[in-house]
Amino acid sequence: MLELGAPIGCVTDSSPSLIRIEISGAEEFEKHKSKLGVGQYLLIASGNSLHLLSTITAVRASHTERSHGSGDADGGGEVEAVAFRFQVDTQPIGTLSDESEFTRGSHSLPVPTEFAYVTPPEVLSSIFSDQIKSPFPLGTLSIAPEVRFDIDGDRFFSKHVAVVGSTGSGKSCAVAKILQTVVGIESKANSHKAAQKNAHIVIFDIHAEYAAAFRLADEESFTLNLLDVDSLRLPYWLMNAQELEEMFIESNELNSHNQVSQFRHAVVRNKCRHNPGLSNVSFDSPVYFSVDEVVTYLENMNSEVVGKLPDEGKPKLADGTLVADRDAYYFDGAQSFVVSSTAAATKASNGPFHGEFDRLILRLRTRLADPRLRFLFYPQKADGSPLSTGDFADVVRQFTGYLTKSNVSIVDLSGIPFEVLSIVVSLISRMIFDFGFHYSKSRHVGGQVSDVPIMIVCEEAHNYVPRSGGAQYDSSRKSIERIAKEGRKYGVTLMVVSQRPSEVSETIFSQCSNFIALRLTNSVDQSYIKSLLPDLSAGIGDLLPNLGQGEFLTVGDAPLMPTVGRFALPVPEPHSRSVNYLQEWNAGWREVNFDDVIERWRGKMLAAS
């Protein structure tokens, strides 16, 4: 039996979207004023054994003047007193039985004159913690800091999540706190060091913020898998057709169709050359090929001359050799061809692609010579040997944490050149999806589902999966959107993090089943998020620009209802704290060792070259 105390008012209007409560006296309102703000919860009687839980969306007061007594000692008129009446508008959310069982939705609406009560903290605790099937602590209720706020962890992580908030709202700390809770980090300690859990989280960290949040002392036995431009092993030969062409082909060139056809042909032939034991090799097959040999092949095609004497009709080298099989000659080195001639004795004409690949070859050579891209074009194993087809499994293991047995893998994108950022994100996310797909299929044979679920965290997602943009974003947008649409079936889900949600691919956000919105100050972003949240009331949605540091609004399948909560700070914190400008400017003059800064500035490129 619920113990609710004395009622604070009664129902005057009742509809599926609005229940209005009238509180007749100022004294009663003052007594419970702290519990009658927008976002707070009231319990409203609905029949003999049910109470409706409603969230406050508006509070208003009206007053009337009334006679208070007779005139004063000088014989003046009557004294007028002011009487206040208070109205509280609420939106019904769910129903609470006498046995404290909560269900979403309102089975029956209260009629006028039914009583309303302030919701006791123990009832809130029962609703937000005790009745969750697989509880995951997300923080505390903003309106009642003493009440822990749990969500359904299975529904939260098995479906895509969106975390949005303006700069400075605590977005990075919120993400770090959620992920720390998953892997058992609390106050710089690892609660799972006795027996490591099976969590698999991959973070695309574009500003090198998150490593600090997952670095613990050696005695805590927590292994962080940090992959940066120096340790990342991401061979180019794992790229698919779209990624390779985005990397090397300019689609707006007049002869781009010839470039594509011959580049594809050269890559396929080179894959067959280096993988003679494999059949059905295609342009998309994730097997080794030598990009240097492919460039050499194209250079030979670009300078090819065909002999036109009787019984020739084949490419003709300077020594008179007729090339019957280009694969046997063109991959090994630059060839010298006879000179084009119309003379009867030396008749020869330029090949079909003679001179057409000048710009393509220049682009290829420029990319291959860029020291910033050595991690992509010349990746090496620990012993210094190049990666080959047999190393494919280890490449996938590094991203899923299996090389170092890590729960958290951070891909530090801060050192990746922006022109290949989309391709790197596309390649990694596509490999993780394909791993999840094929692993799930192998489990399905035995009637089981994937037991190695993976979450990909896309920090600052608007940088590589924008809503609109040029061809340079096509590959990453396609890979991430594929995960958004199909990944959940194969144990691969997304956490999409952005300060500008209106600029992120609409396809991705439309597939998110859970939203965590911190303070949003941009009106376009506010409207966009409101349009994506199906069960968000207008009253709660208007809180978005007014949320405090660390406060959040969560809506979706995981929370029982739209709820405003507050995150605790993660310990340790990510490196996302803003610089205290005034404090630093008011401090004494600080000297800077510019030599050290410059050495680090260019050190990466010099070391790579």
C-alpha positions as CSV (number, residue, x, y, z in Angstrom):
1,M,0.0,0.0,0.0
2,L,1.4,3.4,-1.0
3,E,2.1,5.9,1.7
4,L,1.7,9.3,0.1
5,G,0.8,11.6,2.9
6,A,-1.7,14.4,2.6
7,P,-2.9,15.6,-0.9
8,I,-1.7,18.9,-2.1
9,G,-4.5,19.6,-4.5
10,C,-7.1,18.1,-6.8
11,V,-7.7,17.6,-10.5
12,T,-9.7,20.3,-12.3
13,D,-9.1,19.3,-16.0
14,S,-8.2,15.9,-17.4
15,S,-7.2,14.8,-21.0
16,P,-4.7,12.4,-22.5
17,S,-2.0,15.1,-22.9
18,L,-2.8,17.4,-19.9
19,I,-4.0,17.0,-16.3
20,R,-4.4,20.2,-14.4
21,I,-4.1,20.4,-10.7
22,E,-5.4,23.2,-8.6
23,I,-3.7,24.1,-5.3
24,S,-6.1,26.4,-3.5
25,G,-3.9,27.9,-0.8
26,A,-0.6,29.8,-0.8
27,E,0.4,28.1,2.5
28,E,0.1,24.6,0.9
29,F,2.0,25.7,-2.2
30,E,4.8,27.2,-0.1
31,K,5.0,24.0,1.9
32,H,5.8,21.9,-1.2
33,K,7.3,24.6,-3.5
34,S,10.6,22.7,-4.0
35,K,8.7,19.7,-5.4
36,L,6.4,21.7,-7.7
37,G,8.9,22.9,-10.3
38,V,8.8,22.1,-14.0
39,G,10.2,18.5,-14.5
40,Q,9.1,17.3,-11.0
41,Y,6.7,14.4,-10.6
42,L,3.3,14.2,-9.1
43,L,1.1,11.2,-8.3
44,I,-2.6,11.6,-9.1
45,A,-5.2,9.2,-7.9
46,S,-7.0,7.4,-10.7
47,G,-9.6,5.0,-9.3
48,N,-9.4,3.0,-6.1
49,S,-6.0,1.3,-6.5
50,L,-4.0,3.2,-9.2
51,H,-2.1,6.4,-9.3
52,L,-1.0,8.2,-12.4
53,L,2.6,9.5,-12.5
54,S,2.7,12.8,-14.2
55,T,5.5,15.2,-14.9
56,I,5.0,19.0,-14.3
57,T,5.1,21.0,-17.5
58,A,3.9,24.4,-16.3
59,V,3.0,26.2,-13.1
60,R,0.9,29.4,-12.9
61,A,-0.6,31.5,-10.2
62,S,-3.6,33.8,-10.2
63,H,-4.9,36.1,-7.5
64,T,-8.1,37.8,-6.5
65,E,-8.7,40.7,-4.1
66,R,-11.2,40.1,-1.3
67,S,-12.5,42.1,1.7
68,H,-10.4,41.6,4.8
69,G,-12.2,43.7,7.4
70,S,-13.8,47.0,8.3
71,G,-12.3,50.4,7.9
72,D,-9.4,51.8,9.8
73,A,-9.5,54.0,12.9
74,D,-10.0,57.2,10.8
75,G,-13.1,55.7,9.3
76,G,-11.6,54.7,5.9
77,G,-12.9,52.0,3.6
78,E,-12.5,48.2,3.8
79,V,-9.0,46.6,3.6
80,E,-8.5,44.4,0.6
81,A,-6.4,41.2,0.9
82,V,-4.9,39.2,-1.9
83,A,-5.8,35.5,-2.2
84,F,-3.6,33.3,-4.5
85,R,-4.7,30.2,-6.4
86,F,-2.1,28.0,-8.1
87,Q,-2.5,25.7,-11.1
88,V,-0.1,23.0,-12.1
89,D,-0.2,21.5,-15.6
90,T,1.1,18.0,-15.8
91,Q,1.6,15.4,-18.6
92,P,0.7,11.7,-17.7
93,I,3.6,9.3,-18.1
94,G,2.7,6.0,-16.5
95,T,0.7,4.2,-13.9
96,L,1.6,3.0,-10.4
97,S,-0.3,0.3,-8.7
98,D,-0.8,-0.1,-4.9
99,E,1.9,-2.8,-5.1
100,S,4.3,-0.1,-6.5
101,E,4.5,-1.7,-9.9
102,F,5.1,0.9,-12.6
103,T,4.0,0.6,-16.2
104,R,4.4,3.1,-19.1
105,G,1.2,4.7,-20.3
106,S,-2.0,5.8,-18.6
107,H,-4.6,3.0,-18.4
108,S,-7.3,5.3,-17.1
109,L,-7.3,9.0,-16.7
110,P,-8.3,10.7,-13.4
111,V,-11.6,12.6,-13.2
112,P,-11.9,16.0,-11.7
113,T,-11.8,16.2,-7.9
114,E,-9.3,13.3,-7.7
115,F,-6.4,14.1,-5.3
116,A,-2.8,14.8,-6.3
117,Y,0.3,14.1,-4.1
118,V,4.0,14.9,-4.1
119,T,5.9,11.8,-5.1
120,P,8.0,10.5,-2.1
121,P,11.7,9.8,-2.8
122,E,11.2,6.1,-1.9
123,V,8.6,5.8,-4.7
124,L,10.9,7.5,-7.1
125,S,13.7,5.0,-6.1
126,S,11.4,2.1,-6.7
127,I,10.4,3.4,-10.2
128,F,13.9,4.4,-11.4
129,S,16.0,1.7,-9.8
130,D,14.2,-1.3,-8.4
131,Q,11.9,-2.1,-11.4
132,I,14.6,-2.1,-14.1
133,K,15.3,-5.6,-15.5
134,S,19.0,-5.1,-16.3
135,P,19.9,-2.0,-14.3
136,F,22.7,0.3,-15.4
137,P,23.4,3.4,-13.3
138,L,23.3,6.5,-15.4
139,G,23.5,9.1,-12.6
140,T,21.0,10.6,-10.2
141,L,17.7,12.4,-10.7
142,S,18.2,16.1,-11.2
143,I,15.1,16.9,-9.2
144,A,16.0,14.4,-6.4
145,P,19.8,14.0,-6.1
146,E,19.3,11.4,-3.5
147,V,17.6,9.1,-6.0
148,R,19.7,6.9,-8.2
149,F,18.7,6.9,-11.8
150,D,19.0,3.5,-13.5
151,I,18.2,2.5,-17.1
152,D,17.8,-0.8,-18.8
153,G,21.4,-1.6,-19.8
154,D,20.5,-4.2,-22.4
155,R,18.0,-1.9,-24.1
156,F,20.5,0.9,-24.0
157,F,23.7,-0.7,-25.4
158,S,22.0,-3.2,-27.8
159,K,20.4,-0.3,-29.7
160,H,22.1,2.8,-31.1
161,V,22.6,5.7,-28.7
162,A,22.9,9.5,-29.5
163,V,24.7,11.8,-27.1
164,V,24.4,15.5,-28.0
165,G,25.3,18.7,-26.3
166,S,26.9,22.1,-26.9
167,T,30.5,22.7,-26.2
168,G,31.1,23.0,-22.4
169,S,27.9,21.1,-21.5
170,G,29.9,18.1,-20.2
171,K,29.4,15.8,-23.2
172,S,32.9,14.2,-23.1
173,C,32.6,13.7,-19.4
174,A,29.2,12.1,-19.8
175,V,30.5,9.7,-22.5
176,A,33.6,8.8,-20.4
177,K,31.4,8.2,-17.3
178,I,29.1,5.9,-19.1
179,L,32.0,3.9,-20.6
180,Q,33.9,3.8,-17.3
181,T,30.9,2.4,-15.6
182,V,30.6,-0.3,-18.3
183,V,34.2,-1.5,-17.9
184,G,34.3,-1.1,-14.1
185,I,36.4,2.0,-13.6
186,E,35.5,4.0,-10.4
187,S,37.7,6.6,-8.7
188,K,40.9,5.5,-10.6
189,A,40.3,1.9,-9.6
190,N,39.4,-1.2,-11.7
191,S,36.6,-3.2,-10.0
192,H,37.0,-6.0,-12.5
193,K,40.7,-6.7,-12.1
194,A,40.1,-10.0,-10.4
195,A,38.2,-11.3,-13.5
196,Q,38.2,-9.3,-16.7
197,K,34.8,-8.9,-18.4
198,N,33.8,-9.3,-22.0
199,A,33.1,-5.6,-22.9
200,H,34.3,-4.5,-26.4
201,I,34.3,-0.7,-27.0
202,V,36.0,1.1,-29.9
203,I,36.2,4.9,-29.6
204,F,37.0,7.2,-32.6
205,D,38.7,10.0,-30.7
206,I,39.2,12.9,-32.9
207,H,40.8,15.3,-30.3
208,A,42.9,12.8,-28.3
209,E,40.7,13.3,-25.2
210,Y,39.7,9.9,-24.0
211,A,43.0,8.1,-23.3
212,A,43.3,10.0,-20.0
213,A,40.0,8.7,-18.8
214,F,41.1,5.1,-19.1
215,R,44.7,5.2,-18.0
216,L,45.0,3.5,-14.6
217,A,48.0,2.6,-12.4
218,D,49.8,-0.6,-13.3
219,E,48.5,-2.4,-10.1
220,E,44.9,-1.9,-11.3
221,S,45.5,-4.4,-14.2
222,F,43.5,-2.4,-16.8
223,T,44.9,-2.6,-20.3
224,L,44.0,0.3,-22.6
225,N,44.4,-0.4,-26.3
226,L,45.5,2.9,-27.7
227,L,45.9,3.1,-31.5
228,D,47.5,6.3,-32.9
229,V,49.2,7.1,-36.1
230,D,52.4,5.5,-34.8
231,S,50.9,2.2,-33.6
232,L,48.0,1.8,-36.0
233,R,48.3,-1.0,-38.5
234,L,45.8,-0.4,-41.2
235,P,47.0,-1.8,-44.6
236,Y,45.7,-0.1,-47.7
237,W,44.9,-3.5,-49.3
238,L,42.0,-3.9,-47.0
239,M,40.2,-1.0,-48.7
240,N,37.2,-1.7,-50.7
241,A,36.4,-0.4,-54.2
242,Q,34.8,2.9,-53.0
243,E,37.7,3.6,-50.5
244,L,40.4,2.9,-53.0
245,E,38.8,5.1,-55.7
246,E,38.1,7.9,-53.2
247,M,41.8,7.8,-52.2
248,F,43.3,7.8,-55.7
249,I,40.8,8.8,-58.4
250,E,39.5,12.3,-59.2
251,S,35.9,11.6,-60.3
252,N,35.6,15.0,-62.0
253,E,38.4,14.3,-64.6
254,L,37.3,13.7,-68.1
255,N,39.0,10.3,-68.4
256,S,38.3,9.1,-64.9
257,H,36.4,6.2,-66.3
258,N,39.6,4.9,-68.0
259,Q,41.5,5.5,-64.8
260,V,39.0,3.5,-62.8
261,S,38.9,0.6,-65.3
262,Q,42.7,0.2,-65.6
263,F,43.3,0.8,-61.9
264,R,40.8,-1.9,-61.0
265,H,42.3,-4.2,-63.6
266,A,45.8,-3.7,-62.2
267,V,44.8,-4.2,-58.6
268,V,42.9,-7.4,-59.4
269,R,45.7,-8.8,-61.5
270,N,48.2,-7.9,-58.7
271,K,46.1,-9.6,-56.0
272,C,46.1,-12.7,-58.1
273,R,49.8,-12.5,-58.6
274,H,50.5,-12.3,-54.8
275,N,47.8,-14.8,-53.8
276,P,48.1,-17.7,-56.2
277,G,46.4,-20.1,-53.9
278,L,43.1,-18.1,-53.8
279,S,40.3,-18.2,-56.3
280,N,37.5,-15.8,-57.1
281,V,39.7,-12.8,-56.2
282,S,37.9,-9.5,-56.9
283,F,38.6,-5.8,-56.5
284,D,37.0,-5.9,-53.0
285,S,38.8,-9.0,-51.8
286,P,40.7,-8.2,-48.5
287,V,44.0,-9.7,-49.7
288,Y,47.4,-8.2,-50.2
289,F,48.5,-6.4,-53.3
290,S,51.5,-4.2,-53.9
291,V,50.4,-0.6,-54.6
292,D,53.9,0.2,-55.8
293,E,53.6,-2.5,-58.4
294,V,50.2,-1.3,-59.4
295,V,51.6,2.2,-60.0
296,T,54.5,0.7,-62.1
297,Y,51.9,-1.2,-64.2
298,L,49.9,2.0,-64.8
299,E,53.1,3.9,-65.7
300,N,53.8,1.2,-68.4
301,M,50.3,1.4,-69.7
302,N,50.7,5.2,-69.8
303,S,53.8,4.9,-72.1
304,E,52.9,1.8,-74.0
305,V,53.6,1.6,-77.7
306,V,52.0,-1.2,-79.9
307,G,54.0,-2.7,-82.8
308,K,52.1,-2.5,-86.1
309,L,54.3,-4.6,-88.3
310,P,52.8,-7.9,-89.7
311,D,52.1,-10.5,-87.0
312,E,52.7,-8.0,-84.2
313,G,49.7,-6.1,-82.8
314,K,51.2,-6.3,-79.3
315,P,53.0,-3.9,-77.0
316,K,56.6,-3.8,-78.2
317,L,59.6,-3.1,-76.0
318,A,62.7,-1.2,-77.2
319,D,64.7,-4.4,-77.6
320,G,62.0,-5.8,-80.0
321,T,60.3,-8.0,-77.4
322,L,56.6,-8.4,-78.0
323,V,54.6,-8.4,-74.7
324,A,52.0,-11.2,-74.9
325,D,51.3,-11.1,-71.1
326,R,51.4,-7.6,-69.5
327,D,51.4,-9.2,-66.0
328,A,54.8,-10.8,-66.7
329,Y,56.5,-7.4,-67.5
330,Y,54.5,-4.4,-66.3
331,F,54.5,-5.1,-62.5
332,D,58.3,-5.7,-62.3
333,G,59.6,-2.3,-63.4
334,A,59.3,0.6,-65.9
335,Q,59.7,-0.7,-69.5
336,S,61.2,1.0,-72.5
337,F,59.1,0.9,-75.6
338,V,59.9,1.5,-79.2
339,V,59.2,4.9,-80.6
340,S,55.9,5.5,-82.2
341,S,56.4,5.6,-86.0
342,T,54.5,5.6,-89.3
343,A,57.5,4.4,-91.3
344,A,56.9,1.0,-93.1
345,A,59.9,-0.6,-91.5
346,T,59.3,0.6,-87.9
347,K,55.6,1.0,-87.9
348,A,54.2,1.4,-84.3
349,S,51.5,3.4,-82.6
350,N,50.8,4.6,-79.1
351,G,48.8,2.3,-76.9
352,P,45.1,2.9,-76.1
353,F,45.9,4.7,-72.8
354,H,49.1,6.4,-73.9
355,G,49.5,9.7,-71.9
356,E,46.1,9.5,-70.3
357,F,47.3,8.6,-66.8
358,D,49.8,11.4,-66.2
359,R,47.7,13.1,-63.5
360,L,46.7,9.7,-61.9
361,I,50.3,8.6,-61.7
362,L,51.4,11.9,-60.2
363,R,48.6,11.7,-57.6
364,L,49.5,8.1,-56.7
365,R,53.2,8.9,-56.4
366,T,52.4,12.0,-54.3
367,R,50.2,10.0,-51.9
368,L,52.7,7.2,-51.5
369,A,55.5,9.6,-50.8
370,D,53.6,11.5,-48.1
371,P,55.3,10.5,-44.8
372,R,52.0,11.2,-42.9
373,L,50.4,8.2,-44.7
374,R,53.1,5.6,-44.0
375,F,50.8,3.9,-41.5
376,L,48.4,3.3,-44.4
377,F,50.7,2.5,-47.3
378,Y,53.7,0.9,-45.6
379,P,52.4,-0.7,-42.4
380,Q,54.8,-3.1,-40.7
381,K,54.7,-5.8,-38.1
382,A,56.8,-5.6,-34.9
383,D,59.7,-7.3,-36.6
384,G,59.8,-4.7,-39.4
385,S,58.3,-6.9,-42.1
386,P,55.4,-5.7,-44.2
387,L,51.9,-6.9,-43.5
388,S,50.6,-9.6,-45.8
389,T,47.3,-11.5,-46.4
390,G,48.1,-13.9,-43.5
391,D,48.1,-10.9,-41.1
392,F,44.4,-10.0,-41.7
393,A,43.3,-11.7,-38.5
394,D,45.7,-9.7,-36.4
395,V,44.6,-6.5,-38.1
396,V,41.0,-7.2,-37.0
397,R,42.2,-8.3,-33.5
398,Q,43.8,-5.0,-32.8
399,F,40.5,-3.1,-33.2
400,T,38.4,-5.5,-31.2
401,G,40.9,-5.5,-28.3
402,Y,42.0,-9.2,-28.7
403,L,45.7,-8.5,-29.4
404,T,46.2,-6.8,-25.9
405,K,43.0,-8.3,-24.3
406,S,41.5,-4.8,-23.8
407,N,37.9,-3.8,-23.1
408,V,38.5,-0.3,-24.5
409,S,40.2,0.4,-27.9
410,I,40.8,4.1,-28.6
411,V,41.6,5.0,-32.2
412,D,43.3,8.4,-31.9
413,L,42.4,10.3,-35.1
414,S,44.1,13.5,-34.0
415,G,47.3,12.6,-36.0
416,I,45.4,11.4,-39.1
417,P,45.6,13.8,-42.1
418,F,42.1,15.2,-42.6
419,E,42.1,14.2,-46.3
420,V,42.1,10.5,-45.4
421,L,40.1,10.8,-42.2
422,S,36.9,9.6,-43.8
423,I,38.7,6.6,-45.4
424,V,40.3,5.6,-42.1
425,V,37.0,5.8,-40.3
426,S,35.3,3.9,-43.1
427,L,37.8,1.1,-43.2
428,I,37.9,0.5,-39.5
429,S,34.2,0.6,-39.0
430,R,33.6,-1.6,-42.0
431,M,36.0,-4.2,-40.7
432,I,34.3,-4.2,-37.3
433,F,30.9,-4.6,-39.0
434,D,32.1,-7.4,-41.3
435,F,33.7,-9.2,-38.3
436,G,30.4,-8.9,-36.4
437,F,28.4,-10.1,-39.4
438,H,30.5,-13.2,-40.1
439,Y,30.9,-14.1,-36.4
440,S,27.2,-13.8,-35.9
441,K,26.5,-15.9,-38.9
442,S,28.8,-18.6,-37.6
443,R,26.9,-18.5,-34.3
444,H,23.6,-18.6,-36.0
445,V,24.4,-22.0,-37.5
446,G,24.2,-23.4,-33.9
447,G,21.1,-21.5,-33.2
448,Q,22.9,-18.9,-31.1
449,V,23.5,-15.1,-31.3
450,S,26.7,-13.2,-31.1
451,D,28.4,-13.3,-27.7
452,V,31.0,-10.7,-28.5
453,P,28.9,-7.5,-29.0
454,I,30.9,-4.4,-29.9
455,M,30.0,-0.7,-29.5
456,I,31.6,1.9,-31.7
457,V,31.7,5.4,-30.2
458,C,31.8,8.1,-32.9
459,E,33.1,11.2,-31.1
460,E,32.5,14.5,-33.0
461,A,30.5,12.5,-35.6
462,H,29.7,15.6,-37.7
463,N,33.3,15.7,-38.8
464,Y,33.1,12.4,-40.8
465,V,29.4,11.5,-41.2
466,P,27.9,14.9,-42.0
467,R,24.4,15.3,-43.2
468,S,25.6,16.9,-46.4
469,G,29.0,17.2,-47.9
470,G,31.2,16.3,-50.8
471,A,32.5,13.0,-52.1
472,Q,35.3,13.0,-49.5
473,Y,32.7,11.9,-46.9
474,D,31.0,9.2,-49.0
475,S,32.9,6.2,-47.7
476,S,32.7,6.9,-44.0
477,R,29.1,8.0,-44.2
478,K,28.2,4.8,-46.1
479,S,30.0,2.5,-43.6
480,I,28.5,4.2,-40.5
481,E,25.0,4.4,-42.0
482,R,25.3,0.7,-42.8
483,I,26.0,-0.1,-39.1
484,A,23.1,2.2,-38.1
485,K,20.7,0.3,-40.3
486,E,22.0,-3.3,-39.9
487,G,24.6,-3.5,-37.2
488,R,22.3,-4.2,-34.3
489,K,21.3,-7.6,-35.8
490,Y,25.0,-8.7,-35.7
491,G,26.0,-7.3,-32.4
492,V,27.5,-4.0,-33.5
493,T,26.0,-0.8,-32.2
494,L,26.8,2.9,-32.3
495,M,27.1,5.7,-29.8
496,V,27.0,8.9,-31.9
497,V,28.4,11.9,-30.1
498,S,28.1,15.4,-31.5
499,Q,27.8,19.1,-30.5
500,R,26.0,19.9,-33.8
501,P,23.3,17.2,-34.2
502,S,21.6,19.0,-37.0
503,E,24.8,18.5,-39.1
504,V,25.0,14.8,-38.6
505,S,23.6,12.3,-41.1
506,E,19.9,12.1,-40.6
507,T,19.9,8.4,-41.5
508,I,22.2,7.7,-38.5
509,F,20.1,9.7,-35.9
510,S,16.9,8.2,-37.2
511,Q,18.1,4.7,-36.2
512,C,19.0,5.7,-32.6
513,S,16.6,4.3,-30.0
514,N,18.1,6.2,-27.0
515,F,19.0,9.9,-26.7
516,I,21.0,11.7,-24.1
517,A,20.8,15.4,-24.6
518,L,22.9,17.8,-22.6
519,R,22.5,21.6,-22.8
520,L,21.9,22.7,-26.4
521,T,22.0,26.4,-27.0
522,N,21.5,26.5,-30.8
523,S,17.9,26.7,-31.7
524,V,18.3,24.7,-34.9
525,D,19.8,21.8,-32.9
526,Q,17.1,22.1,-30.3
527,S,14.4,21.8,-32.9
528,Y,16.1,19.0,-34.7
529,I,16.5,16.9,-31.5
530,K,12.9,17.6,-30.5
531,S,11.7,16.3,-33.9
532,L,13.7,13.1,-33.4
533,L,12.3,12.3,-29.9
534,P,8.8,10.8,-30.3
535,D,7.7,10.8,-26.7
536,L,9.3,14.1,-25.6
537,S,6.8,16.6,-24.2
538,A,7.0,20.2,-25.2
539,G,7.5,21.3,-21.6
540,I,10.5,19.0,-20.9
541,G,12.0,19.8,-24.4
542,D,12.1,23.5,-23.5
543,L,14.6,22.6,-20.8
544,L,17.3,21.8,-23.3
545,P,18.9,25.3,-23.3
546,N,18.7,25.6,-19.5
547,L,20.3,22.4,-18.4
548,G,23.2,22.8,-16.0
549,Q,26.7,21.4,-16.3
550,G,26.4,17.6,-16.3
551,E,22.6,17.7,-16.5
552,F,21.0,15.7,-19.2
553,L,17.6,14.7,-20.7
554,T,17.3,11.1,-21.6
555,V,14.6,9.6,-23.8
556,G,14.2,6.2,-25.5
557,D,13.8,2.5,-24.9
558,A,16.2,2.2,-22.0
559,P,14.7,4.7,-19.5
560,L,11.2,4.1,-18.2
561,M,10.2,7.6,-19.1
562,P,11.7,10.9,-20.4
563,T,13.9,11.9,-17.4
564,V,16.2,14.8,-16.5
565,G,19.3,13.4,-14.6
566,R,22.8,14.4,-13.6
567,F,26.1,12.7,-14.3
568,A,28.8,12.4,-11.7
569,L,32.2,13.4,-12.9
570,P,34.3,10.6,-14.3
571,V,37.5,9.8,-12.3
572,P,39.9,10.1,-14.1
573,E,38.5,12.7,-16.4
574,P,39.1,13.0,-20.2
575,H,41.4,15.8,-21.4
576,S,38.4,17.9,-22.5
577,R,38.5,20.6,-19.7
578,S,38.4,24.2,-21.0
579,V,41.3,26.4,-20.3
580,N,40.7,28.9,-17.5
581,Y,41.6,32.0,-19.6
582,L,41.2,34.7,-16.9
583,Q,43.2,32.7,-14.3
584,E,46.0,32.0,-16.7
585,W,46.1,35.6,-17.9
586,N,46.2,36.9,-14.4
587,A,49.1,34.6,-13.5
588,G,52.7,35.6,-13.8
589,W,54.4,35.6,-17.2
590,R,55.3,32.1,-18.3
591,E,58.2,31.3,-20.5
592,V,57.7,28.7,-23.3
593,N,60.4,26.5,-24.8
594,F,59.7,27.0,-28.4
595,D,62.4,24.6,-29.5
596,D,60.6,21.7,-27.8
597,V,57.3,22.7,-29.4
598,I,58.7,23.0,-32.9
599,E,60.6,19.7,-32.5
600,R,57.3,18.0,-31.6
601,W,55.5,19.9,-34.3
602,R,57.6,18.5,-37.1
603,G,59.0,15.5,-35.4
604,K,56.3,13.1,-36.6
605,M,56.9,13.9,-40.2
606,L,60.7,13.8,-39.9
607,A,60.6,10.5,-38.1
608,A,58.2,9.0,-40.7
609,S,60.3,10.2,-43.7
